[in-house]
Amino acid sequence: MRIRNVLHKGLRRFIEADDTSGLQSAVVEKLRRILSFLQDMEREEELRTVPSWKAHQMTGDRKGTWSLFVTKNWRLTFRIDKDEVEIIDLDYEDYH
């Protein structure tokens, strides 16, 4: 899937220029694997094929937003535009 937009500035620099400033060095390779997977996947059901990412859709006011486990407190969150088959509002956030 194509990534339409990225909200986290450090993650955006990483995707566009392989610039890791703004990201914890301990998670760079994991983020690289996850992002590569996201760009290669064709259907959102594929997200659940990697149990260690604890992929799930959020509820409440964030209903429809996917969450992937990166570290203890940090998650990659995003929505999927099914019509355009794109990932939108990709973010790297500490939401716990």
Secondary structure, 3 states (H helix, E strand, C coil): CEECCECCHHHHHHHHHCCCCCCCHHHHHHHHHHHHHHHHCCCHHHHHHCHHHCCEECCHHHCCCEEEECCCCEEEEEEEECCCCEEEEEEEEECC
